[in-house]
Amino acid sequence: MIVGAGPAGLTVGNILRAAGIDCVVLECETRAFIEQRPRAGVLEEWAVRGLERRGLAAGLLARAERHTACEFRFEGERHRFPYTELTGDHHFVYPQPLLVSDLVREYADVRGGDIRFAVGDVRLHDVHSDHPAVSYLCPDTGQRRVLHCAFLAGCDGARGVSRAALSADRVRVARHDYGLGWLALLAEAPPSSDCVLFGMHPDGFAGQMPRSPQVTRYYLQCPPGDDPANWPDDRVWEQLHRRLAATDAAPLAEGTLIEKRVLDMHDYVVEPMRHGRLFLAGDAAHLVAPIAAKGMNLALHDAFLLGDALAAHCAGLPGAEAGLAGYSQASLRRVWDYQEFSQWLSEVYHGAATGDPFRAGTALARMRRLFTSPSAAAAFAEQYLGTAGRY
Ligand SMILES: Cc1cc2nc3c(=O)[nH]c(=O)nc-3n(C[C@H](O)[C@H](O)[C@H](O)COP(=O)(O)OP(=O)(O)OC[C@H]3O[C@@H](n4cnc5c(N)ncnc54)[C@H](O)[C@@H]3O)c2cc1C
């Protein structure tokens, strides 16, 4: 049983179906809704290759843009950071709804997987026993249905029910609150640059992420819990122009703002990620604020580990138990590495706007080091692209 049809749950489901294993995916939203929900867009090359190896990247490889650099803007100047030159790896820009659509189509329409949309009130039962089960309200009849299973994959994101099914004495939840927010915006406008832009400014951080030739994501640092109504379009564009201003920079292309919401920047990590026959994966187990665009990549990493381990177990392969037993630790090593990088990057992005001249000075020193020290640049590129040989 898989709870949640996001990148994590759908990837696990596809791996199981490819191995001929029966599974059911339960999703509380409709198919149309999850195929349009805007969120992430940046995938690391190892994640793309992982999807490709499992036959899940045809659409992505045909349509994603490959990025080779990002640009930092501070003190009114532009500084291009060519990460592909340093690592050989790319970032692939592919909107999350397109990836989710590809994964649903492959799971349900090609591999014949069972997926039930718009289910209500999902509950997990007997998760610490050898006979777990899931129940839900059928959207057509309103009746509760119970499904028994060998394993449960809790892939239901940050607001799901899987994590809550664990008793507090069995888990450790580590949390970090950055005490700031990002106004997340989607504009019907072409990107203003061929790469991702990060602006470090005394008024606050601003970012630009190309999503497609017609749509661009922008971020503006704002107080946590801020109301999007405090950000009329004129104020948004004035602040974006101001915070991303730099010598010789092309003017930002304005357009209709089709999404405007405030994300409070916080992280958590649930340890361990396995409890008996319940395995948490993706945002259900760990949330990483979108500062370094890591969440969907981590969700895919979990899904590869978990899907492969479950498939090996069901096939009775030698060493299969070690894969399941080691799942939590193998995932968490990359999770903690990415959390640390996000925390480091947050100080770089937001230091200038703290009002504290010491933090502003050290944030600027970190940034300048990337352009003066080849070893600092190489280390940053490795973390930004997730290319370390081991975690
Ligand atoms: C604005 C924004 C930008 C981002 N940008 C990036 C980026 O560029 N790169 C990156 O790597 N990450 C990024 N992320 C993070 C990324 O979107 C998430 O980490 C990713 O979606 C996690 O995938 P998941 O499958 O674990 O969870 P989700 O995508 O949240 O999927 C969980 C699924 O479970 C369903 N569900 C929830 N509760 C229940 C329930 N009770 N029963 C049944 N189903 C349920 C949900 O409807 C959902 O479909 C961004 C996030 C945001 C908000």
The ligand as an ORCA input file, in Angstrom:
! r2SCAN-3c Opt
* xyz 0 1
  C       6.940     26.577     -3.963
  C       7.753     25.305     -3.873
  C       8.867     25.152     -4.702
  C       9.646     24.007     -4.622
  N      10.730     23.876     -5.462
  C      11.469     22.744     -5.433
  C      12.516     22.523     -6.392
  O      12.769     23.344     -7.278
  N      13.233     21.358     -6.319
  C      12.931     20.400     -5.382
  O      13.613     19.360     -5.346
  N      11.902     20.544     -4.504
  C      11.170     21.692     -4.499
  N      10.092     21.823     -3.665
  C       9.733     20.718     -2.749
  C       8.924     19.613     -3.462
  O       7.784     20.161     -4.086
  C       8.512     18.547     -2.445
  O       9.629     18.202     -1.681
  C       7.936     17.297     -3.139
  O       6.651     17.555     -3.646
  C       7.869     16.107     -2.176
  O       7.297     15.016     -2.833
  P       6.459     13.919     -2.002
  O       6.041     12.906     -2.978
  O       7.242     13.520     -0.811
  O       5.223     14.718     -1.407
  P       4.013     15.511     -2.165
  O       4.466     16.012     -3.493
  O       3.519     16.478     -1.164
  O       2.977     14.370     -2.408
  C       2.190     13.840     -1.362
  C       0.840     13.387     -1.928
  O       0.082     12.809     -0.878
  C      -1.239     13.306     -0.941
  N      -1.824     13.202      0.401
  C      -1.658     14.036      1.447
  N      -2.331     13.599      2.513
  C      -2.943     12.456      2.128
  C      -3.785     11.543      2.787
  N      -4.154     11.714      4.064
  N      -4.229     10.476      2.112
  C      -3.881     10.279      0.802
  N      -3.075     11.127      0.124
  C      -2.614     12.191      0.784
  C      -1.091     14.719     -1.459
  O      -2.295     15.213     -2.060
  C       0.028     14.556     -2.467
  O      -0.443     14.253     -3.765
  C       9.293     22.977     -3.700
  C       8.165     23.122     -2.876
  C       7.401     24.274     -2.963
  C       6.179     24.399     -2.060
*
